[in-house]
Amino acid sequence: MLTRTDRWIIACAIIGVLGLYFKYWNVGSAGNSAEVRVNGKVIANLDLRQEGVHDIIGPQGVSTLEVHAHKIRFKSSPCTGKQCIQMGWAQRSGEFLACLPNRVSVTIEGGEALYDAVNF
């Protein structure tokens, strides 16, 4: 049986954990632009404030990027697995999208980065 003090301590712990979660989780700010690379070379910097569809030519064919509502995603790609399309939208600074078979990558830039390093 819980006493009144036990309930008070549990409530404070829950409030504290929720406060820390909202303060430190997903703290990256929205990006302003997307740097597009093919074979490691920068071929375009796309402004995320200008909506549009962009065709990027890679070694396997054309990958299509869509910019909408300050976000970017792979709309289509010639790769077989289509994992790049399944990654969905990216909008926060530091986020990364890639179509590895077609060697096309996108990095969101501007603002405070969501990650300072990523390890695989």
N, C-alpha and C positions, 0 to 999 in steps of 0.2 A: 504494500500500500504506500502510495506517495504522499508525502506531507506537503504542506503549502510551500515550504522552502524548496523542496525538490522540484515542484512544478515551476517555481519562479526561476530556478537555475536552468532548467531545461528550456524554458521560454527564452531566457537571455542568450543561451547558447545557439538556439535556432535563429534568433534575430541577428546575432553576431555573424554566423555563417552566411546567412542570406546577404547581409551587408557587404561582407568581403567578396562574395560571388559577384554581386552587381558592380562593385568598385573595380575589381581586377580582371574579370573575365571579358574577353572581346573588347579590349580597350583601344584598338586601332581606329584611327579616324578614316573617313572616306577619302579615297584617292582622287587626284585631279586628272591624271593621264595614265595611259597604258603603253609600256615599251614592248614592242613586238620584235622578236628575233627569229631568224631562220638560220640554221647551222651556226648559231652563236653570234651572228652579226646582226646589229640593230638595223632594221629596215624601215621601221615606222614608229612614230610616237603619236598615239591617238588621244584626242581630247575626249574625256568621258562626259563632258557637258554637251557635246554635239552628237546627236543620235545618228546612226547610220549602219550600213552593212559594208564590210571591207573584205575583199578577197585577197588572201595571202598565198603566194605560190611557194610551195615547198618541193622537196625532191620527189614525193609521191603524187603530187597534184595540188589542187586548190583547197585550202582550208578557209572557211568563211567565219569571220568574227562579227558579232552583232553588238552594238553599243546602244543601250536603252536605259533611260532613267538613272544615269550616272553609274551604270554597271556594264560589264562586258562578259561575253561567253562565246564558246565555240558553237556556231549554229550548224555547221556541217564540216566534214573532213573525210579525206579518202582512205583513212586508216581502217583496219579490219575490226578492231575491238570497240571503237567509238567511246573509249573511256574519257577522252577529252570533252566530248559532248555531255556525258553524264556528270562531269564535275560541276556543272551548273554555272551560276553567276558569280562573278568576283567584283568587289567594290571597295574593299578596305586596303589601305596602303600596306604593301608587303605581300599581298596575296599573289599566288602564282598559278597559272594555267599552262598546260603543255599538251601537245600532240607529239609524243616521242617518235612514232614511226615516220611522221612527216617533218620532224625536226623543227616544229614551230612552237615558240614559247611566248607567254605574255606575263609581264610583271606590272602590278599596279604601283604607281609612284605618287608622291606628294603627300604631305601630312605626316602624322606620327605612325610609324610602322607597327603592325600587329605583332610581328615576330622580330627579334634581333638576330636570330640564327635558326636554321632548320637542319636537323640531322636525320639521316636515313640509315 
